[in-house]
């Protein structure tokens, strides 16, 4: 069924939608000081935001910046509560429409998708291409260099305009998109930390997905964020595919493949994808992922965190690791 959503500006900025967005946004954040301050005058703040949006006097505020190292150093930008509330209001109206436009094998930041389903799909495609491991299965693994910091604002707004006719909605999205510029660049980059960034990033790379499926006719292709893999029995085919992909990314999206993170390997030799090294008979946790897991557990040995990792290890060959974690951090684990 082709779902058509009414991206009406009034629907997005309505008080009703802002209140529903607040109930979703505030979940798990009620103890945050900035959230508590906003909630003290919640109705007044929501009415003020609604009025500023309706009058188009709204301007997105600045960001608070901080660094994390999970799994690699990243610079996170946190917007104000007022702006994050708006991000939720936009997301809850536009997500469903755009999700119907994405290919089935795009797995990042989508409901009922995620890393576990992506690595299971990896195994399905590898089995199919290898004809149940009777033929050599080659895998082209690609990564886009500095993806979020390289998203071109004007290109993104042009892509959105192909889907959205309401000029006021496009104005609103431009306020969010143009609220951030990557360091040393104007009109480039989306902040890691915005809920809208997750959706907009998928909208941006959906252009690549459609190129892969419609122009290059790739049958066995999986993308998770800016990581993607393509399966084939023909290594030469994959080698010829790489420059075509890079050319499209550069010309159409102003992106490039990471020169150090593009490789072609056989499934039998082990392919690193989404934290797991995948083999025909099993998959094992990447060494760096394993070290990071134990480091996080040492710092925060909460039962919920421990159980989360134990659940994750159930998706691969993690039997020994599960017992190491249980013995070290969770007394009485069965």
Protein Blocks (a to p, Z undefined) as FASTA:
>chain_A
ZZdddfbfklmmpmklmmmmmmmmmgoplmpmklmmmmmmmmmmmmmmmmmmmnopaccd
dddddddddfbdcddddddfklmmmmmmmmmmmmmmmmmmpcfklcghpehiajklmmmm
mmmmmmmmnonoiaccdddddddehkllmocfklmmmmmmmmpmblklmmmmmmmmmmpc
cehiahiacdehiaklmmmmmmmmmmmmmmmmmmnopabdcdehjbccdddfblklmmmm
mmmmmmmmmmmnopacdfklgccddfklopaeehiacdfkbccddfklmmmmmmmmmmmm
cfklmmmmmmmmmmmcfklmmmmmmmmmmghiZZ
